[in-house]
Amino acid sequence: MSKSKSLLSLAIVVAMACQPPIASAADAGSLWSWGRNDSGQLGIGTSGDDTNCNVPQEIKLLGSGVTAVATGSSHSLVIQNGTLYAFGGYSGGKLGIGQIEPYTSYFPAPQVVTFATNDSEVKAIAAGANFSMAIVGESRTLYAWGDNSFGQVGIGTSGYGTGPYVPMEVKPAADGTAMTNVTAIAAGYNHSLAIVGGALYAWGQNDVGQLGNKTTTNSAVPTAVTNMGSGVTMVAAGNYFSLAIKDDVLYAWGQNTYGQLGNGTTASYSNTPVEVKNIGPGVQAVAAGNNAVLAVDAAGSVWAWGEQFDATPAPIFTDTLTNIVDVAITSTAAGDAGTIYTYYALDKEGDLYAWGGNAYGELGQGLATDFIYDYYQEWYDGEWYDTYDIIGVNVVTTEPARIGTGFTAISVGMDGTVLAIKGMPVPEPATLGVLALGCVAMMFHRRK
């Protein structure tokens, strides 16, 4: 039967109930979170839409000593004193805590992730849509776990529902290079990136060239990214595209339908790296969202391109954002309204700014979330069901507003979740690039 759709639109306001605690200067490396918490990804011990938070709150369940954070799709990873914790949605086994039934289980309190090695100090982390990665031990060996449908875990096999549900070592690359002495990692929707000895490797889904190896064939083991050679210092992964910094120059490859490669075109994709135009040398940080990118140049100015921007990069908010050292992007599904992005910038003084959408309180300004829904009834399996599609979000800011001060690192998820560290202990130099990233993206499928 055909679907009946009414003309009634509802404006629904969701009030946030959390309260911001007073920051303690003694809590070096304290973890804070805000935004979406439907799956417990804020790590506060509760889950559900009514536990979303629109102001930063300290995760008291962990305390101090946090040195890195990574957020994916409804799940989060945290390194505290060398131990890895995971919380949020379990789907795909992305928490790394073993096979759990049901498949849709939530873990709103931090869970310890263990590794089958005596040298298990975790150095760096990355979170994809439904999988996770970690650099472990003095050997800096790469482990991965979770959904492996496209080979993104890098264990030589692929297939839906195959796990692994606990961390496993990533296999050596196709050229024989072992995934040890790894200095930086990034996770996209279904693909992975790693820097080994200054050389860049990629694996997983490759339908639009996001592996950068001149093909569009998926790979279940790491493959060298074409023409990058050595000297790569930083990587980032968007939904279906990738970026890397080499010799202070930014390169991109993969999907480009929104101009997210920044090369002045909207050609469908590139399966080899292309230089991002106009931004010039001296790029010191980059973050990839769903189909958009933020980057920071040597002067601390912010550049943006991709969806919602022109295909050619151009500085944004240079009159109010200066001395920026890190950036991040999250996005939320918005039905007929399209993708809604929220942007973040961290300056060298520790001031954190945000602008854009606020569907789940991710602006961190204490604003009530205001969704606009389209309501209709849908016939399914012999019954009518009430259905709601998001057609807009009222609370959207175009000027950056300061969330707070004292922040030293930030990671945002694919779905409106934000984690940040205050007073982080100085990390080892090899992980600085990893800590500056942790932003991955997800494609949201609209209800048909």
Secondary structure, DSSP 8 states (H G I E B T S, - for coil): ---B--S-EEEEEE----------TT-TTEEEEEE--TTSTT-SS--SGGG-EEEEEE-TTT-S-EEEEEE-SSEEEEEETTEEEEEEE-GGGTT-S---SSTT-EEEEEEEE--SSS---EEEEEE-SSEEEEEETTTTEEEEEE--TTSTT-SS---TT---SS-EE----TTS--S-SEEEEEE-SSEEEEEETTEEEEEE--TTSTT-SS----EEEEEE-TT--S-EEEEEE-SSEEEEEETTEEEEEEE-TTSTT-SS---SEEEEEEE--SS-S---EEEE-SSEEEEE-TTS-EEEEETTS-SS-EE-STTT--SEEEEEEEEE--GGG--EEEEEEEETTS-EEEEEE-TTSTT-S---EEEEEEEEEEEETTEEEEEEEEEEES-EEEEEEEEES-EEEEEE-SSSEEEEEES-----GGGHHHHT------------
